[in-house]
Amino acid sequence: MNKKKRSLLIIKVILVLAVASGAGIAMYQATGSLGANDDVNTAPSAPPRALSVTIPILGEKHEPYDAYSSQPSAVIINDDSVLFLTELSDDLEICWYICGNVPNCAYRRQGGEWMRFVTEESAYREGFGAGLYNNLFGCHGFYISCPRGAAYYAYDYYYFDGDGELKLLFCGTFLDVIGDFNGDGENELLYFYHAGRDIYYYYIDEGDIYSFNVTGALQANFDDWEYIAADPFSVRNNDRNDGAFLPESMSGDVLLVTFQRNGVDYTAQIKFLMDAILITD
């Protein structure tokens, strides 16, 4: 074999070995292993990034319930029709009673006449209540509670204005929590609709009430979060005296929510600031 042919053969062998070596490297990079018995150290995967996201609170103005404000009317209540009766203060009593085969609610001030202000189209005869609240949206007054459907338990908040007229402040068809969540010295309200799957934050700004859809904001900012919810039965509302529990969704002034990502359950904390919410893990 002459030198020229021998040189060409050597070059071909080198090229074959180079291609085979490159294929082996490519296979290792793709599979992470050169062979079943190879002991190769690989870099550990990076830990998950800590969650810390701030979302501005862009609330919608909540119109007063003028259209829903009742016109109380004087009634006579028979003892055998009473479902619930309580004296909330020296000058205020609340009574749930049956009239027309449906529950009604009336108040009495300073021992005067009973004044009916609510009629519930309901077949329920248990679970009715009432209590006092303080400093909610700048008001003080009383709330009434009642079952409103198989899965709903309502709390409606009322107050008497300067002329002594009864006004509806807030109407809810599920549980809520009152507290100074943003630290401004005024109480806000967290409302848990659909058993905590829809969370709304109500606050006051320059005398007007605003609502902020917390669940909607989370869905808009975390498109891979699924089944976002707070457990409204795990939070204790300390302003209530009717034993209502709503559970561990509240830890101090932090709201805990659960969500799923890729089929795995996670928990996030929501801190309410003056003009934003802070979400951390």
C-alpha positions as CSV (number, residue, x, y, z in Angstrom):
1,M,0.0,0.0,0.0
2,N,1.5,3.3,-1.0
3,K,1.8,6.2,1.4
4,K,-1.1,8.2,-0.2
5,K,-3.6,5.3,0.3
6,R,-2.3,4.7,3.8
7,S,-2.8,8.3,4.8
8,L,-6.3,8.3,3.4
9,L,-7.1,5.2,5.5
10,I,-5.8,6.7,8.7
11,I,-7.9,9.9,8.1
12,K,-11.0,7.7,7.6
13,V,-10.4,5.8,10.8
14,I,-9.9,9.1,12.7
15,L,-13.2,10.5,11.3
16,V,-15.1,7.3,12.3
17,L,-13.8,7.5,15.8
18,A,-14.6,11.1,16.1
19,V,-18.2,10.6,14.9
20,A,-18.6,7.7,17.4
21,S,-17.2,9.7,20.2
22,G,-19.5,12.7,19.4
23,A,-22.5,10.4,19.3
24,G,-21.6,9.0,22.7
25,I,-21.4,12.5,24.1
26,A,-24.7,13.5,22.5
27,M,-26.3,10.4,23.9
28,Y,-25.0,11.2,27.4
29,Q,-26.2,14.7,27.2
30,A,-29.7,13.5,26.1
31,T,-30.0,10.6,28.5
32,G,-27.7,11.7,31.4
33,S,-25.9,8.3,31.3
34,L,-23.2,6.8,29.2
35,G,-23.9,3.3,30.4
36,A,-25.7,1.4,33.1
37,N,-22.5,0.9,35.1
38,D,-21.0,4.4,34.6
39,D,-20.5,6.5,37.8
40,V,-21.0,10.0,36.6
41,N,-21.6,13.0,38.9
42,T,-24.3,15.3,37.7
43,A,-25.2,18.8,39.0
44,P,-28.2,18.8,41.4
45,S,-31.4,20.4,40.2
46,A,-32.1,24.0,41.3
47,P,-34.5,24.4,44.3
48,P,-37.9,25.9,43.5
49,R,-38.0,29.7,43.5
50,A,-39.5,31.3,46.5
51,L,-42.9,32.9,45.8
52,S,-43.1,36.7,46.4
53,V,-45.5,38.6,44.2
54,T,-47.3,41.9,44.8
55,I,-50.6,42.6,43.0
56,P,-52.2,46.0,43.1
57,I,-55.6,46.3,44.6
58,L,-57.9,47.6,41.9
59,G,-61.3,47.7,43.6
60,E,-64.7,48.4,42.2
61,K,-67.0,50.9,43.9
62,H,-69.7,49.1,45.8
63,E,-73.0,51.0,45.5
64,P,-75.1,51.5,48.6
65,Y,-78.0,49.2,49.1
66,D,-80.6,51.9,48.9
67,A,-82.8,49.8,46.5
68,Y,-82.7,47.0,49.1
69,S,-83.3,49.0,52.2
70,S,-86.4,47.8,53.9
71,Q,-89.3,49.8,55.1
72,P,-89.9,48.4,58.6
73,S,-93.5,47.9,59.6
74,A,-95.0,47.4,63.1
75,V,-95.9,43.8,63.9
76,I,-97.2,41.8,66.8
77,I,-95.2,38.6,67.5
78,N,-96.8,35.6,69.1
79,D,-94.6,33.7,71.5
80,D,-95.2,30.4,69.8
81,S,-93.9,31.8,66.5
82,V,-90.5,32.8,67.8
83,L,-87.4,31.0,66.2
84,F,-84.7,33.2,67.8
85,L,-84.8,36.1,70.3
86,T,-81.9,38.1,71.7
87,E,-81.3,41.3,73.5
88,L,-78.2,42.8,71.9
89,S,-78.1,45.9,74.1
90,D,-80.2,47.9,76.6
91,D,-82.1,49.5,73.7
92,L,-82.1,46.8,71.0
93,E,-83.7,43.4,70.6
94,I,-83.8,41.1,67.5
95,C,-86.4,38.4,66.9
96,W,-86.7,35.8,64.2
97,Y,-90.2,34.5,64.0
98,I,-92.6,32.7,61.6
99,C,-95.3,34.7,59.8
100,G,-97.1,33.6,56.7
101,N,-95.3,30.2,57.0
102,V,-91.9,31.9,56.3
103,P,-89.2,33.3,58.6
104,N,-89.3,37.0,59.3
105,C,-86.9,39.3,61.3
106,A,-87.9,42.2,63.5
107,Y,-86.2,44.7,65.8
108,R,-87.4,46.5,68.9
109,R,-85.8,49.7,70.3
110,Q,-86.1,50.9,73.9
111,G,-89.1,48.6,74.5
112,G,-91.2,50.0,71.7
113,E,-93.0,48.2,69.0
114,W,-91.6,45.3,67.1
115,M,-90.6,46.5,63.6
116,R,-90.4,43.8,60.8
117,F,-87.6,44.5,58.3
118,V,-86.8,41.2,56.7
119,T,-88.8,38.3,55.2
120,E,-86.9,35.2,54.1
121,E,-88.5,32.9,51.5
122,S,-87.2,29.8,53.3
123,A,-88.4,26.5,54.8
124,Y,-85.7,26.5,57.4
125,R,-86.7,26.7,61.1
126,E,-83.2,26.5,62.7
127,G,-79.9,28.3,62.4
128,F,-81.1,31.9,62.8
129,G,-79.1,34.4,64.8
130,A,-78.0,38.0,65.4
131,G,-75.2,39.9,66.9
132,L,-73.4,43.3,67.1
133,Y,-70.5,44.5,65.0
134,N,-68.2,47.5,65.5
135,N,-66.3,49.8,63.1
136,L,-67.2,48.2,59.8
137,F,-66.8,50.7,57.0
138,G,-67.2,53.5,59.6
139,C,-70.4,52.1,61.0
140,H,-71.6,50.3,64.1
141,G,-74.7,48.2,64.2
142,F,-76.0,44.7,64.2
143,Y,-76.0,41.7,61.8
144,I,-78.6,39.0,61.3
145,S,-77.7,35.4,60.2
146,C,-79.8,32.7,58.6
147,P,-79.6,29.7,56.3
148,R,-80.2,30.7,52.8
149,G,-80.2,27.5,50.7
150,A,-78.6,24.1,51.4
151,A,-75.0,25.4,51.0
152,Y,-75.3,29.0,52.1
153,Y,-75.4,30.8,55.4
154,A,-76.0,34.5,55.2
155,Y,-74.8,37.4,57.3
156,D,-76.5,40.8,56.6
157,Y,-75.2,43.9,58.3
158,Y,-77.4,46.8,59.3
159,Y,-77.0,50.2,61.1
160,F,-79.3,53.1,62.1
161,D,-78.4,56.4,60.5
162,G,-78.4,59.8,62.2
163,D,-82.2,60.0,61.7
164,G,-82.8,56.6,63.3
165,E,-83.6,55.0,59.9
166,L,-82.5,51.4,59.4
167,K,-79.9,50.9,56.6
168,L,-78.5,47.8,55.0
169,L,-74.6,48.1,55.0
170,F,-73.6,44.7,53.5
171,C,-75.5,41.7,52.3
172,G,-73.7,38.4,52.0
173,T,-74.8,34.9,51.1
174,F,-71.9,33.1,52.7
175,L,-69.5,33.5,55.6
176,D,-67.1,36.4,56.1
177,V,-64.4,37.7,58.4
178,I,-64.1,41.2,59.8
179,G,-60.7,42.6,60.8
180,D,-58.1,45.4,60.2
181,F,-56.2,43.4,57.6
182,N,-54.2,46.3,56.1
183,G,-53.3,48.0,59.3
184,D,-55.0,51.4,58.6
185,G,-57.1,51.3,61.8
186,E,-60.3,50.6,60.0
187,N,-62.0,47.2,59.7
188,E,-62.2,45.5,56.3
189,L,-64.3,42.5,55.4
190,L,-63.3,39.3,53.6
191,Y,-66.2,37.6,52.0
192,F,-66.0,33.9,51.1
193,Y,-68.5,33.0,48.4
194,H,-69.1,29.5,47.0
195,A,-67.5,27.9,50.1
196,G,-64.3,29.9,49.7
197,R,-63.8,29.4,46.0
198,D,-64.5,33.1,45.3
199,I,-62.8,35.4,47.8
200,Y,-63.7,39.1,47.9
201,Y,-62.0,41.9,49.9
202,Y,-64.2,44.9,50.9
203,Y,-62.6,48.1,52.2
204,I,-63.4,51.8,52.5
205,D,-61.7,54.6,50.7
206,E,-62.6,58.2,51.3
207,G,-66.0,57.2,52.6
208,D,-66.9,54.8,49.8
209,I,-66.9,51.0,49.9
210,Y,-64.9,49.1,47.3
211,S,-64.7,45.4,46.5
212,F,-61.7,43.6,45.2
213,N,-61.9,40.1,43.6
214,V,-59.0,38.3,45.3
215,T,-59.5,35.0,43.4
216,G,-59.8,36.7,40.1
217,A,-56.5,38.6,40.7
218,L,-54.8,35.3,41.5
219,Q,-56.1,33.6,38.4
220,A,-55.0,36.5,36.2
221,N,-51.5,36.5,37.6
222,F,-50.9,32.8,38.0
223,D,-52.3,31.1,35.0
224,D,-51.0,27.6,36.1
225,W,-52.8,27.7,39.4
226,E,-56.0,25.6,39.6
227,Y,-58.7,25.1,42.2
228,I,-57.8,28.2,44.2
229,A,-59.8,28.3,47.5
230,A,-59.7,29.3,51.1
231,D,-61.5,27.2,53.7
232,P,-64.1,29.6,55.1
233,F,-65.0,27.2,57.9
234,S,-61.6,27.4,59.4
235,V,-61.4,31.1,60.3
236,R,-62.7,32.4,63.7
237,N,-64.2,35.8,63.6
238,N,-63.5,37.3,66.9
239,D,-66.0,40.2,66.5
240,R,-68.8,37.7,66.6
241,N,-70.5,36.3,69.7
242,D,-72.5,33.6,67.9
243,G,-69.7,31.0,67.9
244,A,-69.2,31.3,64.1
245,F,-66.1,29.6,62.9
246,L,-64.6,30.1,59.5
247,P,-60.9,27.8,60.2
248,E,-57.2,28.1,59.8
249,S,-57.6,30.1,56.6
250,M,-56.7,33.1,58.7
251,S,-53.4,33.2,60.6
252,G,-53.3,36.6,62.3
253,D,-54.0,39.1,59.4
254,V,-52.7,36.7,56.7
255,L,-55.1,34.7,54.5
256,L,-54.1,31.2,53.6
257,V,-55.2,29.8,50.3
258,T,-54.7,26.4,48.7
259,F,-54.2,25.7,45.0
260,Q,-53.1,23.0,42.6
261,R,-50.3,23.2,40.1
262,N,-49.7,20.2,37.8
263,G,-51.9,18.1,40.1
264,V,-49.9,18.9,43.3
265,D,-51.5,20.8,46.2
266,Y,-49.7,24.0,47.5
267,T,-50.5,26.7,50.1
268,A,-49.9,30.4,49.6
269,Q,-50.2,33.3,52.1
270,I,-51.8,36.6,51.2
271,K,-50.9,39.7,53.2
272,F,-53.2,42.7,52.6
273,L,-51.3,46.0,52.2
274,M,-52.8,49.5,51.9
275,D,-53.0,49.4,48.1
276,A,-51.8,45.8,47.2
277,I,-51.7,42.2,48.2
278,L,-48.5,40.3,48.8
279,I,-48.5,36.6,47.9
280,T,-45.8,34.5,49.5
281,D,-45.3,30.7,50.0
